[in-house]
């Protein structure tokens, strides 16, 4: 049996990258076909979505196994950190485009909008109602997940589990509040530039909250099954970084779109 004499992880052959590529391709094209009412568009969209979910689950399973088997040395963990940082930067650029579109239209509203912002027919949300409550919820969830990280570093497993469960609960409450908020507005995504930018920015943030919640739930199970140690728990750190990113983006959304934009 050959003994590994280096700190790098030479991954085994995996089918998941090509599965993910094909799944994303089918999902994208199926969704476009569905929007244009093409035959079987909805079927291919759902097929691509479930295929992508299936691929993600099993790919994530393999990465977890690699970490548990000791392949994630400190060098590999360092590279994983760089990868997560670059991923979050790409997400920042993603939301930057939405904020650019919003401020481009709101700082110099055109004649078609009545030269005012919000447009005359739009009745924006009261920022101190559900949006402010959601802001407090997300800020509190940032505190609880930081508390969980502190508990994990000090080997307090039960405390880490309890605070992570609190974070998950707050995340679910936030998502429910946002769904409730979407039931109330007098405008929709097709109501000009205001509706488009509002729903794209807040909707994609809501999707990120759901993804972050799943990320944290997986970390909760890994803590419960003792996959992490005091010094080796990057999977949880990545989830915490992602969640703090979600918090910061929401603060910018609240200040610019809900408060200033109203």
KAPERA-V141790 format. One record per helix or strand. SS is the DSSP state (helix for helix, strand for strand). FROM is the first residue (numbers start at 1). LEN is the number of residues. If there is no record, write none. Layout:
# KAPERA-V141790
SS/FROM/LEN, SS/FROM/LEN
This chain:
# KAPERA-V141790
helix/16/20, helix/41/28, helix/74/33, helix/111/3, helix/127/27, helix/157/26, helix/192/33, helix/234/27
